[in-house]
Amino acid sequence: MIANFLVMLVFGGFGLTCHWLKRWAKRQTTKDFLIYMRTNRKSSIGSVIGMVAAVFALAPGADVPLTIATLASAWLAGYSADSILKNE
């Protein structure tokens, strides 16, 4: 169902946000989230595209069950995509 896929995209976006929160908590960045994403646009666009591509790979069909494993994988896709590409 397409709604399940959209929920997975939201979890991936939450993973992106959690990576910023981790960097902010460790004082690796002092920028708020929107400025953090705008500062280095190429890596921000890359991390979002990487997260969306990973969620597409996790959900090859429209009938994707929402389990803890699929939601955690979508979250991890967003977190790790931002972590890999935003190594400042």
CYANA upper distance limits for C-alpha pairs under 8 A (distance plus 0.5 A):
  1 MET  CA      5 PHE  CA      7.37
  1 MET  CA     62 ALA  CA      5.39
  1 MET  CA     63 ASP  CA      5.24
  1 MET  CA     64 VAL  CA      6.98
  2 ILE  CA      6 LEU  CA      6.83
  2 ILE  CA     62 ALA  CA      6.33
  2 ILE  CA     63 ASP  CA      8.08
  3 ALA  CA      7 VAL  CA      6.75
  4 ASN  CA      8 MET  CA      6.82
  4 ASN  CA     63 ASP  CA      8.36
  4 ASN  CA     64 VAL  CA      6.91
  4 ASN  CA     65 PRO  CA      7.63
  4 ASN  CA     66 LEU  CA      6.94
  5 PHE  CA      9 LEU  CA      6.85
  5 PHE  CA     55 VAL  CA      8.41
  5 PHE  CA     59 ALA  CA      7.47
  5 PHE  CA     62 ALA  CA      7.82
  5 PHE  CA     64 VAL  CA      7.51
  6 LEU  CA     10 VAL  CA      6.79
  7 VAL  CA     11 PHE  CA      6.83
  8 MET  CA     12 GLY  CA      6.72
  8 MET  CA     55 VAL  CA      7.35
  8 MET  CA     70 THR  CA      8.13
  8 MET  CA     71 LEU  CA      6.49
  8 MET  CA     74 ALA  CA      6.17
  8 MET  CA     75 TRP  CA      8.28
  9 LEU  CA     13 GLY  CA      6.70
  9 LEU  CA     52 VAL  CA      7.33
  9 LEU  CA     55 VAL  CA      7.18
  9 LEU  CA     74 ALA  CA      7.49
 10 VAL  CA     14 PHE  CA      6.65
 11 PHE  CA     15 GLY  CA      6.77
 11 PHE  CA     71 LEU  CA      6.98
 11 PHE  CA     72 ALA  CA      8.37
 11 PHE  CA     74 ALA  CA      6.33
 11 PHE  CA     75 TRP  CA      5.42
 11 PHE  CA     78 GLY  CA      8.23
 12 GLY  CA     16 LEU  CA      7.00
 12 GLY  CA     51 MET  CA      6.78
 12 GLY  CA     52 VAL  CA      8.17
 12 GLY  CA     55 VAL  CA      8.01
 12 GLY  CA     74 ALA  CA      5.35
 12 GLY  CA     75 TRP  CA      4.85
 12 GLY  CA     76 LEU  CA      7.49
 12 GLY  CA     77 ALA  CA      6.57
 12 GLY  CA     78 GLY  CA      4.81
 12 GLY  CA     79 TYR  CA      7.75
 13 GLY  CA     17 THR  CA      6.84
 13 GLY  CA     48 VAL  CA      8.40
 13 GLY  CA     51 MET  CA      8.32
 13 GLY  CA     75 TRP  CA      7.79
 13 GLY  CA     78 GLY  CA      6.39
 14 PHE  CA     18 CYS  CA      6.61
 14 PHE  CA     75 TRP  CA      6.96
 14 PHE  CA     78 GLY  CA      7.66
 14 PHE  CA     79 TYR  CA      8.43
 15 GLY  CA     19 HIS  CA      6.84
 15 GLY  CA     74 ALA  CA      8.30
 15 GLY  CA     75 TRP  CA      5.04
 15 GLY  CA     76 LEU  CA      6.61
 15 GLY  CA     77 ALA  CA      7.67
 15 GLY  CA     78 GLY  CA      5.01
 15 GLY  CA     79 TYR  CA      4.73
 15 GLY  CA     80 SER  CA      8.39
 16 LEU  CA     20 TRP  CA      7.18
 16 LEU  CA     75 TRP  CA      8.36
 16 LEU  CA     78 GLY  CA      5.23
 16 LEU  CA     79 TYR  CA      5.24
 16 LEU  CA     80 SER  CA      8.37
 16 LEU  CA     81 ALA  CA      8.05
 16 LEU  CA     82 ASP  CA      6.28
 17 THR  CA     21 LEU  CA      6.74
 17 THR  CA     33 PHE  CA      7.86
 17 THR  CA     79 TYR  CA      8.08
 18 CYS  CA     22 LYS  CA      6.62
 18 CYS  CA     79 TYR  CA      7.18
 19 HIS  CA     23 ARG  CA      6.85
 19 HIS  CA     79 TYR  CA      5.92
 19 HIS  CA     80 SER  CA      8.44
 19 HIS  CA     82 ASP  CA      7.22
 19 HIS  CA     83 SER  CA      7.11
 20 TRP  CA     24 TRP  CA      6.54
 20 TRP  CA     33 PHE  CA      7.20
 20 TRP  CA     36 TYR  CA      8.23
 21 LEU  CA     25 ALA  CA      6.49
 22 LYS  CA     26 LYS  CA      6.75
 23 ARG  CA     27 ARG  CA      6.64
 23 ARG  CA     28 GLN  CA      5.53
 23 ARG  CA     29 THR  CA      6.41
 24 TRP  CA     28 GLN  CA      6.33
 24 TRP  CA     29 THR  CA      5.58
 24 TRP  CA     30 THR  CA      6.60
 24 TRP  CA     31 LYS  CA      8.14
 29 THR  CA     36 TYR  CA      8.48
 31 LYS  CA     35 ILE  CA      6.40
 31 LYS  CA     36 TYR  CA      6.03
 32 ASP  CA     36 TYR  CA      6.46
 33 PHE  CA     37 MET  CA      6.71
 34 LEU  CA     38 ARG  CA      6.67
 35 ILE  CA     39 THR  CA      6.31
 36 TYR  CA     40 ASN  CA      7.89
 37 MET  CA     41 ARG  CA      7.00
 37 MET  CA     44 SER  CA      6.03
 38 ARG  CA     44 SER  CA      7.75
 40 ASN  CA     44 SER  CA      6.75
 41 ARG  CA     45 ILE  CA      6.47
 42 LYS  CA     46 GLY  CA      6.60
 43 SER  CA     47 SER  CA      6.49
 43 SER  CA     85 LEU  CA      6.01
 43 SER  CA     86 LYS  CA      6.66
 44 SER  CA     48 VAL  CA      6.76
 44 SER  CA     82 ASP  CA      7.91
 44 SER  CA     85 LEU  CA      8.17
 44 SER  CA     86 LYS  CA      8.01
 45 ILE  CA     49 ILE  CA      6.58
 46 GLY  CA     50 GLY  CA      6.41
 46 GLY  CA     85 LEU  CA      7.62
 47 SER  CA     51 MET  CA      6.56
 47 SER  CA     78 GLY  CA      7.91
 47 SER  CA     81 ALA  CA      5.43
 47 SER  CA     82 ASP  CA      5.48
 47 SER  CA     85 LEU  CA      6.66
 47 SER  CA     86 LYS  CA      8.48
 48 VAL  CA     52 VAL  CA      6.70
 48 VAL  CA     78 GLY  CA      7.90
 48 VAL  CA     81 ALA  CA      7.97
 48 VAL  CA     82 ASP  CA      8.17
 49 ILE  CA     53 ALA  CA      6.53
 50 GLY  CA     54 ALA  CA      6.58
 50 GLY  CA     77 ALA  CA      8.33
 50 GLY  CA     78 GLY  CA      8.26
 50 GLY  CA     81 ALA  CA      6.39
 51 MET  CA     55 VAL  CA      6.72
 51 MET  CA     74 ALA  CA      8.32
 51 MET  CA     77 ALA  CA      5.87
 51 MET  CA     78 GLY  CA      5.33
 51 MET  CA     81 ALA  CA      6.43
 52 VAL  CA     56 PHE  CA      6.67
 53 ALA  CA     57 ALA  CA      6.75
 54 ALA  CA     58 LEU  CA      6.69
 54 ALA  CA     74 ALA  CA      8.00
 54 ALA  CA     77 ALA  CA      6.58
 55 VAL  CA     59 ALA  CA      6.58
 55 VAL  CA     74 ALA  CA      6.33
 55 VAL  CA     77 ALA  CA      7.65
 56 PHE  CA     60 PRO  CA      6.54
 58 LEU  CA     70 THR  CA      7.84
 58 LEU  CA     73 SER  CA      8.26
 58 LEU  CA     74 ALA  CA      8.08
 59 ALA  CA     63 ASP  CA      8.48
 59 ALA  CA     64 VAL  CA      6.40
 60 PRO  CA     64 VAL  CA      8.44
 65 PRO  CA     70 THR  CA      8.18
 66 LEU  CA     70 THR  CA      6.66
 66 LEU  CA     71 LEU  CA      7.09
 67 THR  CA     71 LEU  CA      6.73
 68 ILE  CA     72 ALA  CA      6.40
 69 ALA  CA     73 SER  CA      6.51
 70 THR  CA     74 ALA  CA      6.67
 71 LEU  CA     75 TRP  CA      6.69
 72 ALA  CA     76 LEU  CA      6.53
 73 SER  CA     77 ALA  CA      6.54
 74 ALA  CA     78 GLY  CA      7.04
 75 TRP  CA     79 TYR  CA      6.75
 76 LEU  CA     80 SER  CA      6.32
 77 ALA  CA     81 ALA  CA      6.43
 78 GLY  CA     82 ASP  CA      6.80
 79 TYR  CA     83 SER  CA      6.62
 80 SER  CA     84 ILE  CA      6.45
 81 ALA  CA     85 LEU  CA      6.77
 82 ASP  CA     86 LYS  CA      6.10
 83 SER  CA     87 ASN  CA      6.97
